[in-house]
Amino acid sequence: MDPETKKLLEETHALARDNHQMLRAIRRDHWIGVITKVVIWAVLLLLPLYLYQQYLQPIAAKFSATPGLAPAGIFGLPSSAELQKLLNSVQVKQ
């Protein structure tokens, strides 16, 4: 192999190695970005729910129509057990 071809081959190999390292860095940065975005969105979506449970729900419970009883279902809607009790009480009265 002549020296010029060998030099070109070594330069090509060095460029390929640098390209490989850059591509690995790009992939790593991409995955770090994806994980960071997932964590940020989880915090942004779950933090208000946590703050509501810790601070606003006790205050709202003080002003509810039935003191001492917190709403059982999601968003204050009755649970399936409460609905079943209501249906049973209606059926007994008929």
Beta strands, then each sheet from edge to edge (+ up, - down):
end
